[in-house]
Structures are given as C-alpha cells and as structure tokens.
Amino acid sequence: MKRSLFKIMLGMAACCVLAVGLSGHAGSQPQPKQKKAGRTLPIEEFIVLATRNDTYFEEVLIDEMKLQYHKALYLPAGDIVLSVKSQYNFLLSNDKEKPDLTIGLSKLFPSIGTDVSASYKNVPAIATGAMGSEFNVMISQPIAENAFGHATRLYDKILGLEIDVARYQVVEAYEDYFAEIISLYYDWFSVCENLKIAQSSYDQNKKLLDNMLERSRQKIALPVDVNKVKLQVLGKEEQLIETRQTYQDLSNLIMKAIRYEGKEGLVPADPFAYQAFTVDFEKKYQTFTESSRTYEILSLLEKESSLEVRKNASELLPSTNLLVGYKEAGSKWRIENEENLLYAGVSIEWPFPDQEERAQYETARVDRDKRQLTNQNTYLQLYTDLKNLYLEIQREEELIELAAEKIFLGESVLEYETRNYSYGKITLNDYIDAVNKLDEYRFSRISHNVQLHKLLTEWRRLTDSLVGQNVLKGFQN
C-alpha cells in the first residue's frame, strides 16, 4: 500500500515538473532574452546609406549626364568650318611651276536653315600660267524642304522629347532599384523575426525533451514518446539552422548595399511604420493619371510620333534653295584688275520617284497610329494591374487580422492543452500539434505583414510616387 502511494506521489511530482516545463509554450510564450547581436539599423537609415553608398544608384543616374550631349550629336552643327586646300602644280603646257591655294569659311544657322560661306582662291591658269585670284561670298536659304529651318526645328523638338523620356526612364530605373532594396529590408526583418520564433520554439521544445527524458528515467514516459519529442526537437533545430543561414545571407546583402565596413553586426528594426498609408483606389488612381511619370512618358511618345510624321512630310518636298552671292575675281594674290559680280538664283534637287522619303513618311504614319493604339492598351493594362494590386493589398490586410486572431486562439488552446497533457488527459501528439500550429500562426502573421508592405511599396513604384524627379537634381548638385 505504501509502495503504491509512493508511486502515485512520484507520478504527481513528475507531472508538476512537466507542467512547469511546458508552461513556456502556453499563453504568450515569452521569448528568452537574447544577447545583443549588433547595432540596430532602422529602415530610414538603411535607405539613406544605400542611396548614398551603393554605386548601382550612381550607375543609374550617371546615364542622365550623357543626355546633355544628345542634341549636339544629332542636330546639324552650327560650327564655323574652316577649310584649307593647298597644292603645287606643274604646268606641262609651258613647263612652269605654280602654287595653288583655296581657303574657305562656312557657317550654318540650323534654326533658320541659312548657310553662309566665304572663300578665297588663288590658282594658275593652265594656258598662260598667270595667277588668278577670286573671293566669293554666298548665302543659301532653303524655301521648300526644311523651309527656313522648319524641319530642323521639328527635329530639335523630337530630340527634346527623347531627352525628356530618357530622363524619366533614368528615374524609373532608380525607382525600380529603390523598391528592390526596400523589399530586401522587409525580407531581412521578416527572417530576423522568424529566427527569434525558431530559436524560442527550439529552446522550449528542448526543455520539453529534458522533462521527457527525466520522466523516462523515472519509468513514467514511454520510449516512443521520448522519440516523438526528439524528432520534434530535431525538426525545430533543422528549421533554426536554415533560418539562421537565410538571415546571414540577407545580412550580407544589406551590408553590401550600404557598403558597410564595421566590425559590429547589424540587426533590423520594425519597418512597418515606414511609408505606411491607406490606399483609396479611385482617388489615388485619378492622381496617377493626372501627374504620374508613366502617363507623361506615354504622352511624350505620342507627341514624338506625331512630330516624326510632320518632319518626314517636310522631307517629301524638293530641296529648293534661294542663292544670293557676291564674287570678286582678278589677277595675282591681292586680286588686282578685279571684276565684281553680284548674283542671285535658285537651286532645285528633286529625286523621282522619291521612293526612300515616301517610305519613311508612310512608316512614320504607321508608327504614329501604332503608338496611339499602344498607349490605349497600356492605359487599360495599368488600370487592371493597379486594381488587382489594390485587391491584393486588401486581402493581405484581412489575412493579417485573421493571423492575429489565430495567434490569440492558438495561445489559449496551447495553454489548455498544456494542462491537459500534464494530467494525462490528451496524448503527446495533441500537445505537439498545438505547439506547431501556434508557431505556424506566428510565422504566418510575419509573412503577411511583410507581404502587405511589399505590395504597398509596389503600389508606390507603379504609381511613380516612390521617388521624385528631384533625384536627378540631387545627383547633378
């Protein structure tokens, strides 16, 4: 009788010890104090350091510097051109040697199409060998194709639109990478939180195993239950190792982005307050259509295609130039015994059937029509993409609320199952299932929180509200 009573008391004591060990899983499951892993790096500081130190941003922005030379490369040059030609002649008819010199200056005024040229020539006559000189000034003005610089001015506008589009595209590339590094930080924080949960879960399950081994030594726990808990601990350890490796990989990417050279490790802070906002779809979509870079780019491309049509239509006209000039001719270097001539005329070049220019014009018209259709399709696609993104944001907000409720209920269930298992009312499998489900709910809430803020970042990227045009001004300064 005494022996039976002793066994009962021993069993009750072991259950009390087990209950104390399992209590760490129930309720709020307080996490053990962690040693400080390093310096806390808030997302705001991370973004400032990344945009300042990551050379990829500089690589993107440096493309804008080339745009200032775009017009100089493709517009007709307005430079003053000096030409010099010198040669030595052997006049076979009279066995004499004479020099030959031609000097010319020319200047084009692209905005009005006027070409002004002046030249001086000193050449020997083949028959007599006497030196003759000539000074000539001529003004050429197009009046049909490129009339008074009309086509050149159109081309100047086209190049200006190309520059504007290119500048916007530089900002777009900057914004795309900016969104990437923000998402990287969210992933880093997510894995850091998962690592805390994985570590806490492993520690608590390790305590459970220690209690189970103690019960096994007291001949209270079955070997199969000990093995079940060992498998549980091994699974938690495997999850901990994998999560720790992922966290280290992401930490290295974070340090690379800010070019971190410190010895102290870095840890993330809660980033969910950064750029948090509520999406009012209709209002924000209206703002997007009225003032976004995307809509401005599409509008510029449509204007460019229309100007191309006008420019190519101008090139269908014949090349017709009014000519006005003055010529002074005489003998010797100083133009002695000169004869003066003032002249005016017209020159026309008109290729038949003008096949190449006609093809360019028709192609430009097709491109203009295609651009208009492309823009219409793009507008519709943008609306659809943003609408679907808005629905995804709403879904994640709802899932976060459900995950929080699951955690609350899971903690309550685990607390109840802990007491039941300590008194032998449920099986070990039921208790382990409650532990794992609570961990699952905690992982799920972090995952949905991170996904929500990634979607908000994507919304700002697509609506061109993540960065502004002033990033180029900051780089130029």
KAJO-V487885 format. One record per residue. RES is the residue in one letter. PSI is psi in radians with two decimals (999 if undefined). OMEGA is omega in radians with two decimals (NA if undefined). NEAR is the number of other C-alpha atoms within 10 Angstrom. Layout:
BEGIN
RES,PSI,OMEGA,NEAR / RES,PSI,OMEGA,NEAR
END
This chain:
BEGIN
M,-0.80,3.12,6 / K,-0.68,3.13,7 / R,-0.75,3.13,8 / S,-0.74,3.12,9 / L,-0.67,3.12,10 / F,-0.73,3.13,11 / K,-0.69,3.14,13 / I,-0.79,-3.13,12 / M,-0.69,3.13,12 / L,-0.70,3.12,14 / G,-0.72,3.13,17 / M,-0.66,3.10,14 / A,-0.71,3.13,12 / A,-0.66,3.11,20 / C,-0.66,3.11,20 / C,-0.74,3.09,15 / V,-0.75,-3.14,15 / L,-0.71,-3.14,24 / A,-0.70,3.10,19 / V,-0.73,-3.14,16 / G,-0.62,-3.09,21 / L,-0.31,-3.07,23 / S,-0.40,3.11,18 / G,-0.38,3.12,22 / H,-0.40,-3.00,26 / A,2.95,3.07,21 / G,-2.33,-3.06,18 / S,-0.09,-3.13,15 / Q,1.23,-3.11,17 / P,2.39,-3.12,10 / Q,2.48,3.13,15 / P,2.62,3.12,12 / K,2.27,-3.10,7 / Q,2.51,3.03,9 / K,2.49,3.14,6 / K,2.09,-3.04,10 / A,-0.30,-3.12,10 / G,-2.86,-3.10,12 / R,2.36,3.11,12 / T,2.28,3.14,13 / L,1.70,3.11,17 / P,2.76,-3.08,16 / I,-0.61,3.14,21 / E,-0.77,3.12,13 / E,-0.68,3.12,11 / F,-0.77,-3.11,19 / I,-0.76,3.12,18 / V,-0.79,-3.12,11 / L,-0.70,-3.11,15 / A,-0.81,-3.13,22 / T,-0.44,3.14,18 / R,-0.61,-2.96,14 / N,-0.43,-3.10,16 / D,2.02,-3.07,14 / T,-0.23,3.08,14 / Y,-0.66,3.09,14 / F,-0.74,3.13,18 / E,-0.66,3.11,14 / E,-0.69,3.12,11 / V,-0.83,-3.03,17 / L,-0.46,-3.08,19 / I,-0.36,3.07,15 / D,-0.49,-3.13,13 / E,-0.47,-3.10,19 / M,-0.50,-3.13,13 / K,-0.36,-3.03,9 / L,-0.44,-3.12,16 / Q,-0.28,3.13,10 / Y,0.05,-3.02,10 / H,-0.82,-3.13,14 / K,-0.68,-3.14,18 / A,-0.50,-3.14,12 / L,-0.55,-2.94,9 / Y,-0.37,3.08,11 / L,2.67,3.04,15 / P,2.37,-3.06,16 / A,2.43,3.08,14 / G,0.42,-3.11,15 / D,2.71,2.95,11 / I,2.15,-3.06,13 / V,2.17,3.08,12 / L,2.24,3.09,13 / S,2.38,3.14,11 / V,2.28,3.08,12 / K,2.19,-3.13,10 / S,2.42,3.09,13 / Q,2.91,-3.14,10 / Y,2.21,-3.02,11 / N,2.47,3.01,15 / F,1.89,-3.10,13 / L,1.79,-3.04,16 / L,-0.44,-3.08,10 / S,-0.60,-3.12,10 / N,0.25,3.05,11 / D,0.87,3.11,8 / K,2.80,3.11,12 / E,2.27,-3.11,13 / K,2.50,3.05,16 / P,2.87,-3.13,13 / D,2.20,-3.08,16 / L,2.34,3.04,15 / T,2.21,3.11,17 / I,2.32,-3.12,15 / G,2.59,3.02,17 / L,2.42,3.10,15 / S,2.61,-3.11,18 / K,2.20,3.08,17 / L,2.38,3.03,19 / F,1.63,-2.96,16 / P,-0.64,-3.03,21 / S,-0.43,3.11,18 / I,-0.06,3.07,17 / G,0.06,-3.08,23 / T,2.35,3.11,18 / D,2.11,3.13,17 / V,2.29,-3.14,18 / S,2.61,3.08,18 / A,2.51,-3.12,18 / S,2.68,3.05,18 / Y,2.31,-3.14,20 / K,2.45,3.03,21 / N,1.88,-3.04,23 / V,2.60,3.10,23 / P,2.58,3.02,21 / A,2.36,-3.08,12 / I,-0.66,-3.06,16 / A,-0.84,-3.03,10 / T,-0.41,-3.08,11 / G,-0.06,3.12,18 / A,2.59,-3.11,12 / M,2.33,3.07,18 / G,2.53,-3.12,20 / S,2.69,-3.11,21 / E,2.35,3.05,22 / F,2.30,-3.02,20 / N,2.35,3.03,18 / V,2.31,-3.12,18 / M,2.46,3.05,18 / I,2.23,3.13,19 / S,2.23,-3.09,21 / Q,2.01,3.10,21 / P,2.44,-3.11,23 / I,0.00,3.11,18 / A,-1.58,3.01,19 / E,2.25,-3.07,20 / N,0.72,-3.10,26 / A,2.10,3.13,20 / F,0.64,3.07,19 / G,0.26,-3.07,20 / H,-0.84,-3.12,21 / A,-0.66,3.13,24 / T,-0.70,3.11,19 / R,-0.65,3.05,18 / L,-0.76,3.14,20 / Y,-0.63,3.09,22 / D,-0.72,3.09,18 / K,-0.71,3.12,17 / I,-0.80,3.12,22 / L,-0.63,3.09,18 / G,-0.71,3.09,17 / L,-0.70,3.10,20 / E,-0.70,3.12,19 / I,-0.76,3.12,19 / D,-0.79,3.12,17 / V,-0.76,-3.14,20 / A,-0.68,3.10,16 / R,-0.78,3.10,19 / Y,-0.69,-3.12,20 / Q,-0.55,3.05,18 / V,-0.78,3.12,20 / V,-0.66,3.10,23 / E,-0.78,3.12,22 / A,-0.70,3.09,14 / Y,-0.79,-3.10,24 / E,-0.67,3.12,22 / D,-0.80,-3.13,17 / Y,-0.61,3.10,17 / F,-0.76,3.11,20 / A,-0.64,3.13,18 / E,-0.77,-3.09,15 / I,-0.53,3.05,19 / I,-0.77,3.09,20 / S,-0.62,3.09,19 / L,-0.75,-3.14,18 / Y,-0.73,3.11,24 / Y,-0.74,3.10,24 / D,-0.73,3.13,19 / W,-0.83,3.13,24 / F,-0.73,-3.13,24 / S,-0.83,-3.12,22 / V,-0.58,3.09,25 / C,-0.77,3.10,22 / E,-0.70,3.09,20 / N,-0.62,3.12,23 / L,-0.68,3.10,22 / K,-0.76,3.13,17 / I,-0.77,-3.13,19 / A,-0.72,3.13,24 / Q,-0.79,3.13,22 / S,-0.77,3.14,23 / S,-0.73,3.11,25 / Y,-0.79,-3.12,21 / D,-0.77,-3.12,19 / Q,-0.69,3.09,23 / N,-0.53,3.06,25 / K,-0.69,3.06,20 / K,-0.73,3.10,19 / L,-0.73,3.13,25 / L,-0.73,3.11,23 / D,-0.74,3.11,17 / N,-0.69,3.14,22 / M,-0.67,3.09,24 / L,-0.65,3.08,21 / E,-0.73,3.10,17 / R,-0.62,3.13,19 / S,-0.70,3.11,15 / R,-0.49,3.13,10 / Q,0.13,3.10,12 / K,0.50,3.13,11 / I,-0.75,-3.11,16 / A,2.48,3.08,16 / L,2.60,3.10,12 / P,-0.63,-3.11,12 / V,-0.60,3.10,9 / D,-0.67,3.08,17 / V,-0.75,-3.13,21 / N,-0.64,3.09,14 / K,-0.76,-3.14,15 / V,-0.64,3.07,21 / K,-0.76,3.11,19 / L,-0.67,3.09,13 / Q,-0.78,-3.14,19 / V,-0.73,3.12,21 / L,-0.69,3.10,15 / G,-0.73,3.10,12 / K,-0.63,3.12,22 / E,-0.72,3.11,19 / E,-0.77,3.11,14 / Q,-0.68,3.14,18 / L,-0.76,-3.13,21 / I,-0.78,-3.13,14 / E,-0.73,3.14,14 / T,-0.71,3.13,20 / R,-0.70,3.12,19 / Q,-0.74,3.10,14 / T,-0.72,3.13,17 / Y,-0.71,3.13,22 / Q,-0.69,3.11,15 / D,-0.81,-3.14,12 / L,-0.60,3.08,19 / S,-0.68,3.11,22 / N,-0.66,3.10,14 / L,-0.68,3.09,16 / I,-0.82,-3.13,22 / M,-0.60,3.09,16 / K,-0.72,-3.09,14 / A,-0.62,-3.11,21 / I,0.07,-3.11,19 / R,0.90,-3.07,16 / Y,2.27,-3.13,16 / E,0.15,-3.13,8 / G,2.83,3.12,9 / K,-0.50,-3.09,7 / E,2.44,3.11,10 / G,2.88,3.14,14 / L,2.50,3.06,19 / V,2.56,-3.10,18 / P,2.77,2.98,22 / A,2.88,3.14,16 / D,2.04,-3.06,13 / P,0.08,-2.93,18 / F,-0.22,3.06,14 / A,-0.21,-3.09,9 / Y,2.16,3.09,11 / Q,0.53,3.09,13 / A,2.34,3.13,12 / F,2.85,3.12,9 / T,2.35,-3.10,9 / V,1.96,2.94,14 / D,1.75,-2.91,9 / F,-0.94,-3.04,14 / E,-0.75,-3.11,10 / K,-0.82,-3.10,9 / K,-0.57,3.09,12 / Y,-0.67,3.10,17 / Q,-0.78,3.09,11 / T,-0.69,3.14,12 / F,-0.77,-3.11,17 / T,-0.42,-3.07,16 / E,-0.48,-2.97,11 / S,0.26,-3.08,13 / S,2.73,3.06,16 / R,-0.67,-3.09,22 / T,-0.84,3.13,21 / Y,-0.63,3.11,19 / E,-0.71,3.11,16 / I,-0.80,3.14,19 / L,-0.69,3.10,19 / S,-0.72,3.13,16 / L,-0.70,3.14,18 / L,-0.62,3.11,21 / E,-0.72,3.08,21 / K,-0.72,-3.13,17 / E,-0.77,-3.13,21 / S,-0.62,3.10,21 / S,-0.71,3.10,19 / L,-0.60,3.10,20 / E,-0.68,3.11,24 / V,-0.82,3.13,20 / R,-0.71,-3.13,17 / K,-0.77,-3.14,22 / N,-0.50,3.06,23 / A,-0.66,3.10,19 / S,-0.60,-3.10,19 / E,-0.18,3.06,20 / L,-0.34,3.13,21 / L,2.69,3.13,18 / P,2.63,3.08,18 / S,1.76,-3.06,17 / T,2.22,-3.10,19 / N,2.33,2.94,23 / L,2.37,-3.09,16 / L,2.29,3.04,16 / V,2.30,-3.08,16 / G,2.94,3.09,17 / Y,2.32,-3.13,15 / K,2.40,3.11,18 / E,2.11,-3.08,18 / A,2.54,3.12,21 / G,-2.86,-3.11,18 / S,2.79,3.11,18 / K,3.13,-3.04,17 / W,-0.60,-3.05,14 / R,0.24,3.12,13 / I,1.11,3.08,19 / E,2.76,-3.11,13 / N,0.82,-2.98,11 / E,2.75,2.99,17 / E,2.26,-3.06,12 / N,2.52,-3.10,13 / L,2.23,3.01,11 / L,2.26,-3.04,12 / Y,2.78,3.06,10 / A,2.63,-3.11,12 / G,-2.93,-3.14,10 / V,2.51,3.05,13 / S,2.40,-3.11,12 / I,2.32,2.97,12 / E,2.13,-3.09,10 / W,1.68,-3.12,11 / P,2.48,3.07,13 / F,2.37,0.01,7 / P,0.35,3.11,8 / D,0.80,-2.98,13 / Q,-0.78,-3.06,10 / E,-0.83,-3.13,10 / E,-0.66,3.11,17 / R,-0.73,3.13,15 / A,-0.69,3.11,13 / Q,-0.70,3.13,17 / Y,-0.83,-3.12,20 / E,-0.67,3.10,14 / T,-0.71,3.12,15 / A,-0.66,3.11,21 / R,-0.72,3.11,19 / V,-0.75,3.13,13 / D,-0.67,3.11,17 / R,-0.81,3.13,21 / D,-0.68,3.13,14 / K,-0.69,3.13,14 / R,-0.72,3.12,20 / Q,-0.73,3.11,18 / L,-0.71,3.12,11 / T,-0.74,3.12,14 / N,-0.75,3.13,16 / Q,-0.76,3.12,12 / N,-0.65,3.14,11 / T,-0.72,3.10,15 / Y,-0.79,-3.14,14 / L,-0.71,-3.14,11 / Q,-0.68,3.10,12 / L,-0.76,3.11,17 / Y,-0.79,-3.12,13 / T,-0.79,-3.13,12 / D,-0.77,-3.12,13 / L,-0.65,3.11,17 / K,-0.78,3.11,15 / N,-0.67,3.10,12 / L,-0.70,3.10,18 / Y,-0.74,3.11,17 / L,-0.65,3.08,13 / E,-0.69,3.11,16 / I,-0.78,3.10,21 / Q,-0.72,-3.14,14 / R,-0.78,-3.13,13 / E,-0.63,3.09,20 / E,-0.69,3.11,17 / E,-0.71,-3.13,12 / L,-0.57,3.09,17 / I,-0.74,3.09,19 / E,-0.73,3.11,13 / L,-0.69,-3.14,15 / A,-0.70,3.12,22 / A,-0.72,3.12,16 / E,-0.67,3.10,14 / K,-0.72,3.13,19 / I,-0.78,3.13,22 / F,-0.83,-3.14,16 / L,-0.67,3.13,15 / G,-0.69,3.09,24 / E,-0.69,3.12,23 / S,-0.76,3.13,17 / V,-0.77,-3.11,18 / L,-0.69,3.10,27 / E,-0.75,3.13,22 / Y,-0.78,-3.11,15 / E,-0.52,3.09,24 / T,-0.79,3.11,30 / R,-0.75,-3.12,21 / N,-0.74,-3.12,16 / Y,-0.64,-3.12,19 / S,-0.43,3.10,23 / Y,0.18,3.05,15 / G,0.36,-3.11,11 / K,-0.40,3.10,11 / I,2.90,3.14,14 / T,2.88,3.07,13 / L,-0.61,3.13,18 / N,-0.70,3.12,13 / D,-0.72,-3.13,14 / Y,-0.80,3.14,22 / I,-0.67,3.13,17 / D,-0.69,3.12,12 / A,-0.68,3.10,23 / V,-0.85,-3.08,23 / N,-0.65,3.14,16 / K,-0.66,3.11,17 / L,-0.73,3.06,24 / D,-0.72,3.14,19 / E,-0.74,3.14,16 / Y,-0.68,-3.13,21 / R,-0.75,3.06,20 / F,-0.71,-3.09,20 / S,-0.73,-3.13,20 / R,-0.74,3.10,21 / I,-0.77,-3.12,19 / S,-0.79,-3.12,20 / H,-0.61,3.09,20 / N,-0.80,3.14,19 / V,-0.75,-3.14,22 / Q,-0.69,3.11,21 / L,-0.82,-3.08,22 / H,-0.47,2.99,24 / K,-0.70,3.12,20 / L,-0.66,3.08,17 / L,-0.67,3.07,21 / T,-0.73,3.12,21 / E,-0.65,3.08,20 / W,-0.80,-3.13,19 / R,-0.58,3.11,16 / R,-0.82,-3.10,18 / L,-0.53,-3.14,21 / T,0.20,3.04,21 / D,0.57,-3.13,21 / S,0.16,-3.13,16 / L,-0.72,3.05,18 / V,2.85,-3.12,16 / G,3.00,3.12,14 / Q,-0.37,-3.08,14 / N,-0.14,3.09,10 / V,-0.54,3.11,15 / L,-0.70,3.12,18 / K,-0.69,3.12,8 / G,-0.63,3.13,8 / F,-0.69,-3.13,13 / Q,-0.57,3.13,11 / N,999,NA,6
END
